[in-house]
Amino acid sequence: MRLDVLSLIGIFLGVGAILLGQFLEGGHISSLLNGPAFLIVAGGTLGAIMLQSPVLTFMRGLKMLVWVFAPPKLMADEAIAKIINWSNIARREGLLGLEAASDTETDDFARKGLQLLVDGNEPEVMRNILEVEVDTREQHDMGAAKLYESMGGYTPTIGIIGAVLGLIQVMENLSDPTMLGHGIAVAFVATIYGVGFANLILLPVANKLKSLVIAQSQFRYMVIEGIVSIAEGDNPRSIESKLQGFLT
């Protein structure tokens, strides 16, 4: 997997701009660090998302988080070259000649398509089988990506809950001036955490993951088109021209 430098720059730029702005305004960065406020926002959001999500979707969302900084590598050019090679083998040796390629193929999805080819399935039957798998994967991964979108919706509200809790503490200790500053700090910092986590991290992460899920589906649709074209006996050059359209 390649490292996504743009994501790293984005998160450091977003958080850094806020911290630098706080410093330039004469504030102390340490004033933005508040354990109770963080606990309220992070714990409340995590609890809400766990209550909302099925176990498999929640676990898939955790596994996909690494994609933000190290997205899956989709080698479209290499895939097209491989499909053209399969087409040439099929024209020379027939579909059964692809059995060796099926045994050595490392991509599970492409291997399944080759096995369907070797078994002599009709092109439309193959397309339907493979498209069902693509759609199912996409729905599952989209559900996992939307976990972060939901979290981005919860954190501002839970931040407000933290603010209200801080203000309650202030009201209960009006007679003790030493407690007022702490309560007000929790109130405002909790709101910053809620809005900041949502707009700087969670919502961007959700949108990034959704775009990667769509890219994976498009890649698999390209593989489907290539395999079905081989089954239909299309010319390798025509197949290549068709698949090149996916690269735009």
C-alpha positions in Angstrom: 0.0 0.0 0.0 1.2 3.5 -0.8 1.1 6.3 1.7 -1.4 9.0 1.0 0.6 12.1 1.6 -2.4 14.4 0.9 -4.3 13.0 3.9 -1.3 13.5 6.2 -0.9 17.1 5.0 -4.6 17.8 5.3 -4.9 16.6 8.9 -1.8 18.4 10.1 -2.8 21.6 8.2 -6.3 21.6 9.6 -5.3 21.0 13.2 -2.2 23.1 13.0 -4.1 26.1 11.7 -6.4 26.1 14.7 -3.5 25.7 17.2 -1.5 28.4 15.4 -4.5 30.7 15.4 -5.0 30.1 19.1 -1.3 30.9 19.7 -1.3 34.1 17.6 -4.4 35.4 19.4 -2.4 35.2 22.6 -4.0 32.0 24.0 -2.2 29.0 25.4 -2.4 25.8 23.5 -2.6 23.9 26.8 -6.0 25.6 27.4 -7.4 23.4 24.6 -6.4 20.3 26.5 -9.1 19.1 28.8 -9.4 15.5 29.9 -13.1 15.6 31.0 -14.2 17.3 27.8 -12.4 14.8 25.7 -13.9 11.9 27.7 -17.4 13.3 27.3 -17.1 13.8 23.5 -15.0 10.7 22.6 -16.7 8.3 24.9 -20.2 9.5 24.2 -19.6 9.4 20.4 -18.1 5.9 20.6 -21.0 4.6 22.7 -23.5 6.0 20.3 -21.9 4.6 17.2 -21.6 1.2 18.9 -25.2 1.2 19.8 -26.1 2.2 16.2 -23.9 -0.3 14.3 -24.0 -4.1 13.7 -20.9 -5.8 14.9 -19.6 -6.7 11.4 -20.1 -3.2 10.1 -18.4 -1.7 13.1 -15.4 -4.0 12.8 -15.1 -3.4 9.1 -15.1 0.3 9.7 -12.2 0.0 12.1 -10.2 -2.0 9.6 -10.9 0.5 6.8 -9.6 3.4 8.8 -6.1 2.7 7.7 -7.2 3.3 4.1 -7.3 7.1 4.8 -3.5 7.1 5.0 -2.6 3.9 3.1 -5.4 3.3 0.5 -5.6 0.0 -1.4 -3.5 0.1 -4.6 -5.6 -0.3 -7.7 -3.3 -1.1 -10.6 -5.7 -0.5 -13.5 -3.0 -0.5 -16.2 -1.6 -3.8 -15.0 -5.1 -5.3 -14.8 -5.9 -4.3 -18.4 -2.6 -5.8 -19.6 -3.4 -9.0 -17.7 -6.9 -9.1 -19.2 -5.5 -8.6 -22.8 -3.1 -11.5 -22.1 -6.0 -13.7 -21.0 -7.9 -12.8 -24.2 -4.9 -13.8 -26.3 -4.7 -17.1 -24.5 -8.4 -17.7 -24.9 -8.1 -17.1 -28.7 -5.2 -19.4 -29.1 -6.1 -22.3 -26.7 -9.8 -21.8 -26.0 -11.3 -20.9 -22.6 -9.9 -24.0 -21.0 -6.4 -22.5 -21.6 -7.2 -20.0 -18.9 -7.2 -22.7 -16.2 -3.5 -22.2 -15.4 -4.0 -18.4 -15.2 -6.9 -19.0 -12.8 -4.7 -21.1 -10.5 -2.0 -18.5 -10.3 -4.2 -15.3 -10.1 -3.7 -13.6 -6.7 -6.8 -11.4 -6.8 -9.8 -13.3 -5.5 -12.3 -11.4 -7.6 -10.4 -11.8 -10.9 -9.8 -15.5 -10.0 -13.5 -16.0 -9.6 -14.2 -14.5 -13.0 -11.6 -16.7 -14.6 -13.1 -19.8 -13.0 -16.5 -18.8 -14.4 -14.9 -18.4 -17.8 -13.2 -21.8 -17.6 -16.5 -23.4 -16.5 -18.1 -22.2 -19.7 -20.8 -20.0 -18.2 -22.8 -17.7 -20.5 -21.6 -14.0 -20.6 -24.7 -12.6 -19.0 -24.7 -15.2 -16.3 -21.1 -14.3 -15.5 -21.9 -10.6 -15.5 -24.8 -11.1 -13.1 -22.8 -13.3 -10.7 -19.9 -10.9 -10.5 -22.0 -7.7 -10.3 -23.9 -9.2 -7.3 -20.6 -9.6 -5.6 -19.4 -6.1 -6.4 -22.7 -4.5 -5.3 -22.7 -6.6 -2.0 -19.1 -5.5 -1.2 -19.8 -1.9 -2.0 -22.9 -1.8 0.2 -21.0 -3.4 3.1 -18.0 -1.1 2.8 -20.2 2.0 2.3 -22.0 1.1 5.5 -18.6 0.9 7.3 -17.6 4.3 5.8 -20.8 5.9 6.9 -19.9 5.0 10.5 -17.6 8.0 10.5 -20.2 10.1 8.8 -22.6 9.3 11.7 -19.9 10.0 14.2 -19.4 13.4 12.6 -23.1 14.0 13.2 -23.0 12.9 16.9 -19.9 14.7 18.1 -21.2 18.3 17.9 -24.3 17.4 19.8 -22.4 15.5 22.4 -20.0 18.5 22.6 -23.1 20.6 23.5 -23.9 18.1 26.2 -20.4 18.5 27.6 -20.9 22.3 27.5 -24.2 22.0 29.4 -22.6 19.8 32.0 -19.8 22.3 32.4 -22.3 25.1 32.8 -24.3 23.1 35.4 -21.1 22.8 37.4 -20.6 26.5 37.1 -24.1 27.2 38.4 -23.7 24.8 41.3 -20.5 26.5 42.4 -21.3 30.2 42.0 -20.3 30.7 45.6 -16.8 29.2 44.9 -14.9 31.3 42.4 -12.1 28.7 42.1 -14.5 26.3 40.5 -15.9 28.7 37.9 -12.9 28.7 35.6 -12.8 24.9 35.5 -16.5 24.5 34.7 -16.4 27.1 32.0 -13.3 25.6 30.4 -15.0 22.2 30.2 -18.1 23.8 28.6 -16.2 25.6 25.9 -13.5 23.0 25.2 -16.2 20.3 24.9 -17.9 22.3 22.2 -14.6 22.8 20.4 -13.9 19.1 20.5 -17.3 18.2 19.2 -17.3 20.6 16.2 -13.5 20.1 15.6 -13.6 16.3 15.5 -16.6 16.3 13.2 -15.4 18.8 10.6 -11.6 18.3 10.7 -11.5 14.5 11.1 -14.6 12.4 11.0 -16.6 13.8 8.1 -13.5 14.1 5.9 -12.5 10.5 6.8 -16.0 9.3 5.9 -15.9 11.1 2.5 -12.4 9.8 1.8 -13.5 6.2 2.5 -16.6 6.5 0.4 -14.6 7.7 -2.6 -12.2 4.8 -2.2 -15.0 2.3 -2.0 -16.4 3.7 -5.3 -13.0 3.5 -6.9 -12.7 -0.2 -5.9 -16.1 -0.9 -7.4 -15.2 0.9 -10.6 -12.0 -1.2 -10.8 -14.0 -4.4 -10.4 -16.6 -3.4 -13.0 -13.6 -2.9 -15.4 -12.5 -6.5 -14.6 -16.1 -7.7 -15.2 -16.2 -6.0 -18.5 -12.9 -7.5 -19.6 -13.9 -11.0 -18.6 -17.3 -10.9 -20.2 -15.8 -9.5 -23.4 -13.4 -12.5 -23.4 -16.4 -14.8 -23.0 -18.1 -13.1 -25.9 -15.1 -13.6 -28.1 -14.2 -10.0 -28.7 -11.0 -9.0 -30.3 -8.2 -8.2 -27.8 -7.7 -4.8 -29.4 -11.4 -4.0 -29.0 -11.3 -5.2 -25.4 -8.3 -2.9 -24.7 -10.0 0.1 -26.2 -13.1 -0.6 -24.1 -11.2 -1.0 -20.9 -9.2 2.1 -21.5 -12.4 4.1 -21.1 -12.4 3.2 -17.4 -9.1 5.0 -16.9 -10.7 8.4 -17.7 
